[in-house]
Amino acid sequence: MSDKTMSAQEAVGRLESGMTLGIGGWGSRRKPMALVRALLRTRISDLTVVSYGGPDVGLLAAVGRIRKLVTAFVTLDSIPLEPHYRAARERGGFELMEVDEAMFMWGLHAAANRLPFLPVRAGIGSDVMRAGPGLRTVTSPYEDSETFVAMPALRLDAAFVHMNRADRLGNGQYLGPDPYFDDLFCEAADTAYLSCERIVDTAELTKEAAPQTLLIKRHTVTGVVEAPNGAHFTSCAPDYGRDEAFQKRYAGTPWAEFSARFLDGDEQAYQRAVREVREGT
């Protein structure tokens, strides 16, 4: 068993333009933001992004790195529609495949099981079939003859997820209220990069928490990145909640101004700028 620890820069350095990238988390909750910010500092572009979208999508959309987005929604939770995603869509910045939340989940399940598609009832009777070019239906071969959506597999070249804790081998633990399907993102991907609040010894992962919190299994993980506050400004319960004041700043500040203050430097510069805002300096 090998030590998989690496820096965020090393992780994103393994990606290439044109890849399909899955990003875990949900809306503005436990997003691998340190990895996304590291990606912004590269020239990687022309990405197909697969995400239950939040500010990860907003950041990548604002700088024109997305060729196609596959999503069920893009939200900041307390701000219903992600503003930079909205602006990019309004100017026709990328192709969109919008599906039902359950369809999205079954697309990940299909990819994780290396199947071309999985049948799902979600989407039947809605406009998702009309709005999603290329989507097909399939009829049950059994007596019921029921019609289902044939949700195509969401195969990923790479995935980013963020956990509360991880060990050096790639086992990842969540301590909050919801797994957000991060395990499926890793299983659906050829390579997966797990950032975490803190790297601990393997024995520490089950010392006080229930075994089911061990969401990510090491065989699905390519690299582990220790990134304290790495989900900021999204929540990473119970370590910290969403930084609502900063999120409002992100949503309400002109992009050039926000980018110059918070994104032009490295991750240490970002975290320092966040502290300065919090302290009013």
Secondary structure, 3 states (H helix, E strand, C coil): CCCCECCHHHHHCCCCCCCEEEECCECCECCCHHHHHHHHCCCCCCEEEEECECHHHHHHHHCCCEEEEEECCECCCCCCCCHHHHHHHHCCCCEEEECCHHHHHHHHHHHHCCCCEEEECCCCCCCHHHHCCCCEEEECCCCCCCEEEEEECCCEEEEEEEEEEECCCCCEECCCCCCCCHHHHHHCEEEEEEEEEEECCHHHHHCCCCHHHEEECHHHCCEEEECCCCCCCCEECCCECCCHHHHHHHHHCCHHHHHHHHCCCCHHHHHHHHHHHHHCC
